[in-house]
Amino acid sequence: MTVSLNIAAQTLIDLYYQDYAPADAFIDIEHVKLLMIAEYERMLIDDFNRDRLLSRTIEGYASVQLDGDWIIPSRVKVAKDDLGQHIATLPQSAQSFPADKLGQGVQRVRPVGGKCKMTELIRIAASDAWMMCLVPSSSNTYYYVQTISKGIECPSETRLVIIGGCIPTEIDAEYVPSLMSGGDVLVQVSKVKVITDSVLQSLLIARQQVVIDKTNDGNPNTDKATETNPDNARENP
């Protein structure tokens, strides 16, 4: 099950302020979304690097199979672009990882329609696409991941370029969404809970360290003082 990042961020703000936000509140939904995105990225890249190291150690190559809690599924139509390529554009941008040439933010692609006999499309690196014209003709179907940016202020989009002997009419793609793509995005509920707990604890710890006022004896308070320290008052009438 997935949930909107905006809803998750608003829920976290409600937990932070409980019943209401004070007039001088400095935390808003954009601040919270930024903290949630940073925590999401940290956790995701840690998982990716750990799985890549394990795969390289056991199998000899760094193929990553991320935990299903990171992944969201989407059914996407395949259409020709202006260059005649068969393209499937994901509804939100897939995550990019450091030193990853295979686009493993997209974890699995299955054909739907088109009478394709393959149960799963074969991933290749975008840099290897030029060699496909040298591969003997077969019924195999391949894809590579292509990230396109529409401009400085526009979010990027992830396209899958599909090549091979059988082109499906649609695909079922399982991918890890990037929260940096802009706008509202969907995240698995199981991950939202972990991220929310972590960010909420950070906010509460930060609030405890903010000195709003001090008593007459110089002790810091995190709440506005409502009375004078009686011991200090006796010493300094």
C-alpha positions in Angstrom: 0.0 0.0 0.0 1.3 3.4 -0.9 0.6 6.9 0.5 1.1 10.4 -0.7 4.2 12.2 0.6 2.2 15.3 1.2 -0.2 13.4 3.4 2.7 11.7 5.3 4.4 15.1 5.9 1.1 16.7 7.1 0.6 13.8 9.5 4.1 14.3 10.9 3.4 18.0 11.5 0.2 17.1 13.3 2.1 14.7 15.5 4.7 17.3 16.2 2.3 20.1 17.2 -0.4 17.7 18.6 -3.5 19.9 18.8 -2.4 23.2 17.1 0.6 25.1 15.8 1.7 28.2 17.7 1.7 31.6 16.0 5.5 31.6 15.9 5.8 28.1 14.4 8.8 27.8 12.1 8.2 24.2 10.8 6.0 23.9 7.8 5.2 21.1 5.4 8.0 21.9 3.0 10.5 21.7 5.9 9.2 18.4 6.9 9.1 17.0 3.3 12.8 18.0 3.0 13.7 16.1 6.2 11.7 13.1 5.1 13.3 13.0 1.6 16.8 13.2 3.2 16.0 10.3 5.6 14.5 8.3 2.7 17.6 8.8 0.6 19.9 7.9 3.4 18.1 4.6 4.2 17.6 3.7 0.6 21.3 4.2 -0.4 22.4 2.3 2.7 20.2 -0.7 1.7 21.4 -0.5 -1.9 25.1 -0.4 -1.0 24.7 -3.3 1.5 22.8 -5.5 -1.0 25.3 -4.7 -3.8 28.3 -5.6 -1.5 26.5 -8.9 -0.5 25.7 -9.8 -4.1 29.3 -9.1 -5.3 30.7 -11.2 -2.5 28.4 -14.2 -3.0 27.6 -14.1 -6.7 30.6 -12.2 -8.1 28.6 -9.3 -9.6 26.7 -6.4 -8.1 23.1 -7.2 -9.1 20.8 -5.6 -6.5 17.4 -6.9 -5.4 16.0 -4.3 -3.0 13.5 -5.1 -0.3 9.9 -5.0 -1.6 9.0 -2.3 0.8 10.9 0.2 -1.3 9.2 -0.8 -4.6 5.9 0.4 -6.1 4.3 -1.3 -9.2 2.9 0.5 -12.2 1.3 -0.6 -15.5 2.5 1.6 -18.3 1.6 1.8 -22.0 4.4 1.4 -24.6 4.4 4.0 -27.4 6.7 5.2 -30.2 8.5 8.5 -29.8 9.6 10.9 -32.5 12.7 8.8 -33.2 10.7 5.6 -33.6 11.9 4.1 -30.3 9.4 2.1 -28.2 9.1 4.0 -24.9 7.3 3.4 -21.6 7.4 6.5 -19.3 7.0 5.8 -15.6 4.4 7.8 -13.7 7.1 9.1 -11.3 10.9 9.2 -11.6 12.8 6.1 -10.5 15.7 6.4 -8.0 19.2 6.8 -9.3 22.1 5.3 -7.4 25.8 6.2 -7.3 28.0 4.1 -9.6 25.0 2.2 -11.0 25.1 1.9 -14.8 22.2 -0.5 -15.1 19.4 1.7 -13.8 18.6 -0.6 -10.9 16.1 1.9 -9.5 13.8 -0.1 -11.9 13.9 -3.6 -10.5 11.7 -5.7 -12.8 9.8 -5.3 -16.0 7.2 -7.7 -17.3 5.5 -7.6 -20.7 1.7 -7.2 -21.0 0.1 -7.9 -24.4 1.9 -8.1 -27.7 2.0 -11.9 -27.6 5.5 -11.9 -26.1 6.6 -15.3 -24.8 9.1 -13.9 -22.3 7.9 -13.5 -18.7 10.4 -10.8 -18.0 12.3 -8.3 -20.1 16.1 -8.4 -19.9 17.9 -5.3 -18.5 20.9 -3.9 -20.3 23.0 -0.8 -19.7 22.1 2.3 -21.7 25.8 2.4 -22.8 25.4 -1.1 -24.4 22.3 -0.3 -26.4 24.4 0.4 -29.6 25.5 -3.3 -29.6 21.9 -4.6 -30.0 22.1 -4.3 -33.8 25.0 -6.8 -33.7 23.1 -9.4 -31.6 21.6 -12.3 -33.6 17.8 -12.0 -34.2 15.8 -13.7 -31.4 12.5 -13.4 -29.6 14.2 -11.8 -26.6 13.1 -8.3 -25.5 15.4 -5.9 -23.7 15.1 -2.6 -22.0 17.4 0.1 -20.6 16.6 3.0 -18.3 16.8 6.6 -19.5 16.4 9.6 -17.2 15.2 12.8 -19.0 15.3 16.3 -17.5 12.8 18.7 -19.0 14.5 21.8 -17.6 16.1 23.4 -14.5 12.9 23.9 -12.7 11.1 20.8 -14.1 11.2 17.4 -12.5 13.0 14.6 -14.4 11.2 11.6 -15.8 12.2 8.0 -16.2 11.7 6.3 -19.5 12.3 2.7 -20.4 13.5 2.1 -24.0 12.3 -1.3 -25.2 14.1 -3.1 -28.0 14.0 -6.7 -29.3 12.0 -9.2 -31.2 8.7 -8.7 -29.4 7.4 -5.3 -28.3 4.5 -5.5 -25.7 1.6 -3.1 -25.7 2.1 -2.4 -22.0 4.5 -3.3 -19.3 4.3 -4.0 -15.5 7.2 -2.1 -14.0 8.4 -2.5 -10.4 10.6 0.4 -9.4 11.9 2.5 -6.5 10.4 6.0 -6.7 12.7 9.1 -6.4 11.4 11.7 -3.9 13.7 14.3 -5.6 11.7 14.3 -8.8 9.5 17.2 -7.6 5.8 17.4 -6.8 3.9 14.9 -4.7 4.9 11.2 -4.9 3.8 7.9 -3.5 5.8 6.0 -0.9 5.1 2.6 0.6 3.3 2.9 4.0 5.8 0.6 5.7 8.7 3.0 4.9 6.7 6.1 5.7 6.3 4.8 9.3 10.0 4.3 9.8 10.9 7.7 8.2 8.2 9.5 10.2 9.4 8.1 13.5 13.0 9.1 12.7 12.2 12.7 11.6 9.8 13.2 14.4 12.4 12.2 17.0 14.9 14.7 15.3 12.3 17.5 15.5 11.4 16.8 19.2 15.1 16.6 20.2 15.7 19.9 18.4 12.8 21.5 20.2 14.1 20.4 23.6 17.4 22.2 22.8 15.8 25.5 21.9 16.1 28.0 24.8 13.1 30.3 24.8 13.7 32.0 28.1 15.9 31.9 31.2 15.0 32.1 34.9 16.6 34.8 37.1 19.3 32.3 38.2 20.4 31.7 34.6 18.9 28.2 34.1 17.7 27.7 30.6 14.0 26.8 30.0 12.4 25.4 26.8 9.1 26.9 27.9 8.4 30.5 28.7 8.9 31.2 32.4 5.7 31.6 34.4 7.2 32.3 37.8 10.4 33.4 39.5 12.7 30.9 41.2 11.8 31.4 44.9 15.3 30.6 46.2 16.8 33.2 43.9 14.1 35.7 45.0 15.0 35.3 48.7 18.6 35.9 48.0 17.9 38.9 45.8 14.9 40.7 47.4 
